């Protein structure tokens, strides 16, 4: 079968994604609560906050796996072609070439797009523990990658980020750059949540939509279509032969053909089930992004006196955190009285715990679902 040359690669990618997804999401569940309950610099606080670095590393691995699979999904679809003629073999080569031309570079761009969230998570962890860190991806590179991210699939219009998603991604990257250049400290946790929330909401929505529409739906649906066409190309003539022998004097041949047909049907269902598993995992990841963004907004309201919108005065203060001119970057060499730079109060801490409880109640079912999928895969 022509697609077998990628079989080993497909299995390894599937195991890597599904084995790591459960761990990454489990760590990610502690992300927001862990950082914001830090009201003192005790050793236990720092140990708890250290989970931020672990979460960032785990998210980076998941981002890489999903971005890589955007390209791999294209190549898998390309290999589901019946190679009965030289024309179909050429079609497969052309399809793989298209994957190399369009999907390989866009997989790289998708990875950079995901790193915006990955590095934001890592930055919050660095604030909580006051570890020095650096931003891996500069905002110029992010802007170029997001601007160039455009994917055309067979049956859908081009997938690309809207300009406001691109702008907010660059804003977040700029904030992170200033965060470390300005020598910010743990008291800036409030500023990180309040000042970035608007951009986090817009960017998370754009990223989640992109992954859902392109990867979960378009690409994986194309895989299912390719699988059904592949098996259908063999099933039709096989069915015709089986029907001709139905009333013949060769029951052994009839039974053999019938068994072959049933086996092909089972093989097709098995291959489709693998893709459906990927769709479920991708959908769970999208839901996680959306749920986390909603929790981030709840935390912003806690630090903004229960309000959704920032006051003009607060907006002006936040704008300084996004300055691209190094001379305008805020430094925190001396303690300030700014509300954004104060330790978290006991009242705020109680509200944060409620947000964390609600967040976990929404995400835990997702976690259980993914754990169940992972267990089923390991048993296969």
C-alpha positions as MATLAB code, in Angstrom:
seq = 'XXXXXXXXXXXXXXXXXXXXXXXXXXXXXXXXXXXXXXXXXXXXXXXXXXXXXXXXXXXXXXXXXXXXXXXXXXXXXXXXXXXXXXXXXXXXXXXXXXXXXXXXXXXXXXXXXXXXXXXXXXXXXXXXXXXXXXXXXXXXXXXXXXXXXXXXXXXXXXXXXXXXXXXXXXXXXXXXXXXXXXXXXXXXXXXXXXXXXXXXXXXXXXXXXXXXXXXXXXXXXXXXXXXXXXXXXXXXXXXXXXXXXXXXXXXXXXXXXXXXXXXXXXXXXXXXXXXXXXXXXXXXXXXXXXXXXXXXXXXXXXXXXXXXXXXXXXXXXXXXXXXXXXXXXXXXXXXXXXXXXXXXXXXXXXXXXXXXXXXXXXXXXXXXXXXXXXXXXXXX';
ca = [
       0.000    0.000    0.000;
       1.511    3.291   -1.088;
       0.914    5.147    2.152;
       2.888    2.674    4.242;
       6.162    4.542    3.773;
       4.807    7.140    6.224;
       3.211    4.609    8.586;
       6.021    4.569   11.123;
       6.261    8.368   11.071;
       2.485    8.712   11.563;
       2.466    6.350   14.536;
       5.381    8.113   16.231;
       3.800   11.553   15.729;
       0.446   10.321   17.091;
       2.050    8.804   20.192;
       4.148   11.911   20.823;
       1.144   14.231   20.580;
      -1.251   12.141   22.650;
       1.245   11.147   25.351;
       2.316   14.744   25.929;
      -1.103   16.408   25.601;
      -2.384   15.053   28.923;
       0.734   16.177   30.799;
       0.781   19.612   29.198;
      -2.845   20.390   29.933;
      -2.544   19.034   33.468;
       0.341   21.405   34.131;
      -1.472   24.241   32.385;
      -4.427   23.880   34.779;
      -2.278   25.293   37.561;
      -0.972   28.148   35.453;
      -3.091   31.132   36.482;
      -3.924   30.111   40.071;
      -0.313   29.210   40.858;
       1.080   32.570   39.840;
      -1.424   34.805   41.498;
      -1.629   33.209   44.928;
       1.922   34.360   45.568;
       1.589   37.046   48.212;
       5.010   36.467   49.759;
       8.427   35.166   48.749;
       8.374   31.968   50.811;
      10.130   28.867   49.526;
       6.798   27.104   49.065;
       5.540   30.033   46.979;
       8.561   29.860   44.719;
       8.227   26.083   44.421;
       4.603   26.480   43.376;
       5.407   29.240   40.900;
       8.151   27.119   39.367;
       5.317   25.273   37.635;
       5.177   28.228   35.273;
       8.464   27.315   33.694;
       7.293   23.714   33.400;
       4.014   24.869   31.850;
       5.829   27.027   29.342;
       8.090   24.137   28.330;
       5.119   21.781   28.017;
       3.122   24.245   25.960;
       6.125   24.745   23.713;
       6.252   21.008   23.030;
       2.528   20.890   22.283;
       2.767   23.928   20.026;
       5.567   22.255   18.086;
       3.587   19.021   17.722;
       0.464   20.789   16.427;
       2.413   23.058   14.082;
       4.332   20.106   12.666;
       1.127   18.143   12.147;
      -0.290   20.865    9.916;
       2.368   19.872    7.396;
       2.177   16.165    8.214;
      -1.595   16.120    7.735;
      -1.139   17.440    4.215;
       1.391   14.726    3.365;
      -0.790   12.007    4.866;
      -3.703   13.087    2.681;
      -1.413   13.104   -0.345;
      -0.402    9.469    0.143;
      -3.976    8.168    0.226;
      -4.050    7.704   -3.546;
      -4.553    4.462   -5.442;
      -1.388    4.038   -7.507;
      -2.863    2.093  -10.386;
      -1.579    4.357  -13.147;
       1.338    6.635  -13.877;
      -1.103    9.546  -13.725;
      -2.127    8.815  -10.139;
       1.512    8.395   -9.114;
       2.276   11.787  -10.633;
      -0.724   13.240   -8.805;
       0.719   12.020   -5.519;
       4.116   13.574   -6.261;
       2.442   16.863   -7.197;
       0.351   16.826   -4.021;
       3.400   16.247   -1.815;
       5.211   19.043   -3.646;
       2.297   21.360   -2.839;
       2.615   20.337    0.815;
       6.299   21.260    0.742;
       5.614   24.581   -0.960;
       2.688   25.816    1.125;
       2.307   23.805    4.314;
       5.923   23.345    5.392;
       6.677   27.104    5.708;
       3.258   27.748    7.221;
       3.914   25.065    9.833;
       6.949   27.105   10.880;
       4.865   30.290   10.970;
       2.168   28.552   13.014;
       4.804   27.517   15.535;
       5.937   31.136   15.882;
       2.299   32.189   16.301;
       1.872   29.716   19.154;
       5.079   30.883   20.811;
       3.405   34.213   21.585;
       1.212   32.433   24.149;
       4.003   30.067   25.196;
       6.338   32.948   26.027;
       3.608   34.911   27.788;
       3.075   31.930   30.094;
       6.810   31.688   30.700;
       7.035   35.417   31.406;
       4.369   35.228   34.110;
       6.330   32.403   35.689;
       9.490   34.483   35.581;
       7.678   37.344   37.282;
       6.358   35.069   40.000;
       9.775   33.607   40.817;
      11.813   36.679   39.804;
      13.985   34.482   37.604;
      15.776   36.324   34.852;
      14.708   35.214   31.425;
      14.731   36.389   27.829;
      12.224   36.486   25.025;
      13.171   33.967   22.353;
      11.192   35.464   19.502;
      11.468   39.185   18.700;
       8.332   41.087   17.782;
       9.684   41.880   14.315;
       9.957   38.152   13.583;
       6.497   37.526   14.996;
       4.973   40.285   12.883;
       6.586   38.899    9.736;
       5.466   35.346   10.520;
       1.873   36.306   11.327;
       1.632   38.529    8.263;
       2.870   35.720    6.020;
       0.675   33.008    7.534;
      -1.730   32.122    4.730;
      -2.879   28.596    3.888;
      -5.071   27.541    0.966;
      -6.794   24.152    1.253;
      -8.767   22.194   -1.324;
     -12.323   23.133   -0.441;
     -11.988   26.267    1.685;
     -11.025   29.925    1.305;
      -7.503   30.917    2.423;
      -6.850   30.744    6.152;
      -4.954   33.702    7.587;
      -4.842   35.968   10.629;
      -6.844   39.173   10.599;
      -4.853   42.368   11.002;
      -6.060   42.936   14.582;
      -4.796   39.465   15.536;
      -1.419   40.266   13.994;
      -1.253   43.613   15.800;
      -2.118   42.106   19.188;
       0.448   39.340   18.730;
       3.124   41.964   18.108;
       1.869   43.954   21.119;
       2.232   40.934   23.413;
       5.734   40.249   22.103;
       6.661   43.910   22.627;
       5.310   43.767   26.182;
       7.413   40.689   26.906;
      10.539   42.330   25.491;
      10.025   45.393   27.672;
       9.216   43.169   30.627;
      12.773   41.897   30.800;
      14.588   44.946   29.441;
      12.876   47.052   32.102;
      13.963   44.748   34.922;
      10.375   44.152   36.038;
       9.687   42.261   39.247;
       6.990   40.136   40.853;
       4.872   43.164   41.745;
       4.227   43.568   38.025;
       1.945   40.524   37.960;
      -1.072   42.820   38.121;
       0.254   44.945   35.282;
       0.864   41.843   33.181;
      -2.737   40.692   33.626;
      -4.458   44.075   33.375;
      -2.429   45.613   30.573;
      -2.236   42.590   28.301;
      -5.783   41.282   28.703;
      -7.297   43.101   25.734;
      -4.533   41.802   23.479;
      -4.682   38.330   25.033;
      -8.423   38.140   24.310;
      -8.070   39.195   20.677;
      -5.006   37.074   20.006;
      -6.332   33.959   21.751;
      -9.565   34.198   19.761;
      -7.644   34.539   16.499;
      -5.252   31.688   17.298;
      -8.036   29.362   18.464;
     -10.111   30.116   15.370;
      -7.142   29.526   13.079;
      -6.334   26.145   14.626;
      -9.982   25.096   14.679;
     -10.858   26.130   11.131;
      -7.615   25.119    9.418;
      -6.355   22.131   11.387;
      -9.310   20.550   13.204;
     -11.789   21.018   10.397;
     -10.302   21.661    6.965;
      -7.094   19.605    7.028;
      -8.367   16.678    9.058;
     -11.622   16.592    7.084;
      -9.515   16.445    3.917;
      -7.729   13.448    5.417;
     -11.026   11.654    5.990;
     -12.122   12.414    2.429;
      -8.820   11.073    1.090;
      -9.167    7.885    3.120;
     -12.720    7.215    1.942;
     -11.760    7.849   -1.679;
      -8.774    5.513   -1.393;
     -10.741    2.600    0.009;
     -13.702    3.388   -2.239;
     -11.505    3.007   -5.312;
     -10.845   -0.600   -4.326;
     -14.254   -1.343   -2.845;
     -16.393   -0.714   -5.941;
     -14.795   -3.337   -8.224;
     -14.550   -5.727   -5.286;
     -18.266   -5.333   -4.609;
     -19.065   -5.960   -8.272;
     -17.074   -9.198   -8.264;
     -18.706  -10.319   -5.015;
     -22.193   -9.722   -6.415;
     -21.372  -11.693   -9.571;
     -20.315  -14.668   -7.487;
     -23.240  -14.465   -5.077;
     -25.190  -17.234   -6.821;
     -22.258  -18.986   -8.429;
     -20.917  -22.452   -7.855;
     -17.767  -21.077   -6.201;
     -18.716  -20.376   -2.564;
     -15.074  -20.410   -1.453;
     -14.179  -17.609   -3.841;
     -17.273  -15.674   -2.817;
     -16.412  -16.032    0.873;
     -12.826  -14.958    0.250;
     -13.907  -11.846   -1.623;
     -16.449  -11.038    1.054;
     -13.801  -11.369    3.776;
     -11.466   -9.111    1.807;
     -14.208   -6.523    1.469;
     -15.014   -6.626    5.178;
     -11.325   -6.276    6.047;
     -10.987   -3.212    3.838;
     -14.052   -1.713    5.495;
     -12.516   -2.299    8.928;
      -9.201   -0.839    7.791;
     -10.986    2.259    6.514;
     -12.850    2.708    9.796;
      -9.612    2.285   11.749;
      -7.879    4.981    9.699;
     -10.844    7.331   10.033;
     -10.921    6.723   13.796;
      -7.294    7.872   14.031;
      -8.198   11.142   12.345;
     -11.281   11.590   14.543;
      -9.041   11.142   17.579;
      -6.839   13.962   16.285;
      -9.932   16.116   15.723;
     -11.083   15.522   19.306;
      -7.655   16.383   20.684;
      -7.449   19.500   18.532;
     -10.938   20.580   19.586;
     -10.020   20.108   23.247;
      -6.921   22.266   22.748;
      -9.004   25.016   21.141;
     -11.479   24.886   24.032;
      -8.593   25.124   26.488;
      -7.309   28.283   24.807;
     -10.779   29.839   24.950;
     -11.411   28.833   28.566;
      -8.031   30.147   29.677;
      -8.643   33.464   27.927;
     -11.975   33.762   29.748;
     -10.276   33.110   33.106;
      -7.635   35.712   32.234;
     -10.425   38.260   31.683;
     -11.920   37.399   35.092;
      -8.561   38.055   36.723;
      -8.257   41.367   34.888;
     -11.587   42.445   36.369;
     -10.392   41.556   39.871;
      -7.385   43.854   39.469;
      -9.463   46.557   37.765;
     -12.084   47.067   40.479;
     -14.550   44.724   38.797;
     -14.576   46.676   35.537;
     -14.099   45.400   31.999;
     -12.689   48.613   30.531;
      -9.610   50.417   31.762;
      -9.763   54.062   32.774;
      -7.941   56.599   30.567;
      -5.354   57.025   33.321;
      -4.741   53.285   33.581;
      -4.645   52.924   29.807;
      -1.942   55.599   29.649;
       0.102   53.730   32.255;
      -0.329   50.461   30.371;
       0.743   52.044   27.097;
       4.204   52.628   28.550;
       4.607   48.879   28.913;
       4.175   48.526   25.145;
       6.694   51.209   24.130;
       8.939   50.132   21.258;
      11.394   52.936   21.953;
      13.830   51.716   24.595;
      14.072   55.204   26.119;
      10.374   55.028   27.024;
      10.528   51.659   28.791;
       9.440   51.717   32.417;
      12.020   50.605   34.958;
      11.228   49.312   38.429;
      14.387   50.144   40.359;
      12.473   51.684   43.263;
       9.189   50.661   44.914;
       6.207   52.468   43.476;
       2.773   53.375   44.762;
       1.075   52.595   41.456;
      -1.885   50.239   41.926;
      -0.491   48.052   39.162;
       2.693   47.480   41.147;
       1.221   46.454   44.494;
       1.210   43.013   46.075;
      -2.000   41.009   45.789;
      -4.339   41.715   48.704;
      -6.148   39.084   50.757;
      -9.457   40.176   49.247;
      -8.089   39.804   45.743;
      -6.640   36.440   46.661;
     -10.064   35.150   47.728;
     -11.564   36.270   44.413;
      -8.718   34.622   42.522;
      -9.426   31.334   44.255;
     -13.030   31.488   43.057;
     -11.870   32.093   39.488;
      -9.458   29.170   39.789;
     -12.218   26.884   41.083;
     -14.550   27.830   38.217;
     -11.718   27.431   35.727;
     -10.860   23.961   36.967;
     -14.506   22.865   36.897;
     -14.658   23.699   33.191;
     -11.292   22.274   32.222;
     -11.236   19.070   34.291;
     -13.798   17.315   32.018;
     -11.524   18.133   29.085;
      -8.608   16.671   30.975;
     -10.546   13.487   31.759;
     -11.558   13.135   28.111;
      -7.989   13.480   26.879;
      -6.735   11.055   29.537;
      -9.297    8.513   28.364;
      -8.200    8.960   24.757;
      -4.568    8.567   25.751;
      -5.329    5.343   27.649;
      -7.257    3.927   24.694;
      -4.367    4.714   22.364;
      -1.838    2.999   24.615;
      -3.975   -0.141   24.636;
      -4.120   -0.332   20.826;
];
